[in-house]
Amino acid sequence: MVGDALVARLWLGRLSVLGVAVAILFAALVPLGFTPRFTPRPDLLLCLSFAVALRRPEFLPVWLLAVIFLLTDILLQRPPGLWTAIVILAIEFARNQEYRFREAVFPFEWLFVAGIMFLAMLANRLVLTMVFLPVPGFGSEMLYFVVTALVYPLVVAFGSVVLRIRKISPDEAVLLGHRL
């Protein structure tokens, strides 16, 4: 009976993450205004992925992460698979460090995630440059990074309040087989 409840909660969490990801992608595709904006839209999918991976890594398996970001690459007309591969590497690195942030205060997590986001964006820029694809201006790329990093706490709050995605307790970590 307990096993069935864990499996049901696992799939409910995965479906909720997928549903929010589809809603974010839909909002990114819908034209909300026809005047140019000064600030770019933050990468909410990236923020959501980090928030879930550092709180409930079992809700975001690699295959679900790959499906979400590959679909995003295709629909947003980015080089298919490049940003997906970089995000998977970044999220998996963060997921392996999840146990370090269970008891840590939020600013340390925020700084850690911002650093990984920065390195992921630099890696994307480097690969695009190496294969001679057009690269956005460095200033606009850094503004995009800053806006995305500043929105991360709001996404964490949304995940905590609306989606009920909270950090794993040590007892749950043992039950789910996570590292202590």
C-alpha positions in Angstrom: 0.0 0.0 0.0 2.8 2.4 0.9 4.6 1.5 -2.4 1.5 2.3 -4.4 1.2 5.7 -2.7 4.8 6.5 -3.5 4.4 5.5 -7.1 1.2 7.6 -7.4 2.9 10.6 -5.9 5.9 10.2 -8.1 3.8 10.2 -11.3 1.6 13.0 -10.1 4.8 15.1 -9.5 6.1 14.2 -13.0 2.8 15.1 -14.6 2.6 18.4 -12.7 6.1 19.3 -13.8 5.2 18.4 -17.4 2.0 20.4 -17.2 3.8 23.5 -16.0 6.5 23.1 -18.6 3.9 22.8 -21.4 2.1 25.9 -20.0 5.4 27.9 -19.9 6.2 26.8 -23.5 2.7 27.7 -24.7 3.1 31.2 -23.1 6.5 31.6 -24.8 4.9 30.9 -28.2 1.9 33.1 -27.8 2.6 36.7 -29.0 1.7 38.9 -26.0 2.7 42.2 -27.5 3.9 43.7 -30.7 6.2 46.4 -29.2 9.8 45.7 -28.5 10.7 44.9 -24.9 13.7 46.3 -23.1 14.2 43.2 -20.9 14.1 39.7 -22.3 11.8 37.1 -21.0 13.4 34.9 -18.4 14.0 31.2 -19.1 11.3 29.9 -16.7 11.8 26.3 -17.9 15.4 26.4 -16.9 14.5 27.9 -13.5 11.8 25.3 -13.0 14.1 22.4 -13.9 16.7 23.6 -11.4 14.1 24.1 -8.7 12.7 20.6 -9.1 16.1 18.9 -9.5 17.3 20.4 -6.2 14.1 19.7 -4.3 12.5 16.5 -5.8 15.0 15.0 -8.3 12.8 12.0 -8.8 10.1 14.2 -10.3 12.4 15.2 -13.2 14.1 12.1 -14.7 16.6 12.6 -17.5 14.2 11.3 -20.2 11.5 13.9 -19.2 14.1 16.7 -19.1 15.3 15.7 -22.6 11.7 15.6 -24.0 10.8 19.0 -22.6 14.0 20.8 -23.7 14.2 19.1 -27.1 10.6 20.1 -27.8 11.5 23.6 -26.7 14.5 23.7 -29.0 12.4 22.6 -31.9 9.5 25.0 -31.3 11.7 28.0 -30.5 13.8 27.3 -33.6 17.1 26.8 -31.8 19.7 24.3 -32.9 18.0 21.0 -32.0 19.7 19.2 -29.1 22.5 21.7 -28.3 20.7 23.6 -25.5 19.1 20.3 -24.4 22.4 18.6 -24.0 23.9 21.6 -22.1 20.8 21.7 -19.8 20.9 18.0 -19.1 24.6 18.2 -18.1 23.9 21.2 -15.9 20.8 19.7 -14.3 22.6 16.4 -13.7 25.5 18.2 -12.0 23.0 20.0 -9.8 21.1 16.8 -9.1 24.3 15.2 -7.9 24.9 18.1 -5.5 21.3 18.0 -4.2 22.2 16.5 -0.8 24.4 19.5 -0.1 21.5 21.9 -0.3 18.9 20.0 1.8 19.8 21.9 5.0 21.5 24.9 3.4 19.9 28.4 3.3 18.4 29.6 0.1 20.9 32.2 -0.9 23.6 29.5 -1.2 21.4 27.5 -3.5 20.5 30.6 -5.5 24.2 31.5 -6.0 25.0 27.9 -7.0 22.1 27.8 -9.5 23.1 31.2 -10.9 26.7 30.0 -11.4 25.6 26.9 -13.2 23.2 28.9 -15.4 26.0 31.3 -16.3 28.4 28.4 -17.2 25.6 26.8 -19.3 25.0 30.0 -21.2 28.7 30.5 -21.8 29.0 26.8 -23.0 26.1 27.4 -25.4 27.7 30.6 -26.7 31.1 28.8 -27.2 29.6 25.9 -29.2 27.6 28.3 -31.4 30.7 30.3 -32.0 32.8 27.2 -32.8 30.3 26.0 -35.5 29.9 29.5 -37.0 26.3 30.0 -36.1 24.9 33.4 -35.3 25.5 34.4 -31.6 23.5 37.0 -29.8 25.3 40.0 -28.5 27.2 39.5 -25.2 25.3 42.3 -23.5 21.9 40.9 -24.4 23.0 37.4 -23.4 24.1 38.7 -20.0 20.9 40.7 -19.5 19.0 37.4 -20.3 21.1 35.6 -17.7 20.6 38.3 -15.0 16.8 38.3 -15.6 16.7 34.5 -15.5 18.8 34.4 -12.3 16.6 37.1 -10.6 13.4 35.2 -11.4 14.7 31.9 -9.9 13.4 32.7 -6.3 10.0 33.4 -7.7 9.9 30.1 -9.5 11.1 28.3 -6.3 8.3 30.0 -4.4 5.7 29.0 -7.1 6.9 25.4 -6.9 6.7 25.4 -3.1 3.3 27.1 -2.8 1.4 26.0 -5.9 3.1 22.7 -6.8 3.9 21.7 -3.3 7.5 20.8 -4.3 9.6 21.0 -1.1 13.0 19.8 -0.2 13.4 16.2 0.7 13.7 15.4 4.4 16.5 13.0 5.5 13.9 10.3 6.2 12.4 10.6 2.7 15.9 10.6 1.2 16.5 7.2 2.9 13.1 5.9 1.8 13.7 7.0 -1.8 17.3 5.8 -1.9 19.0 9.3 -2.3 22.4 10.1 -1.0 22.5 11.4 2.6 
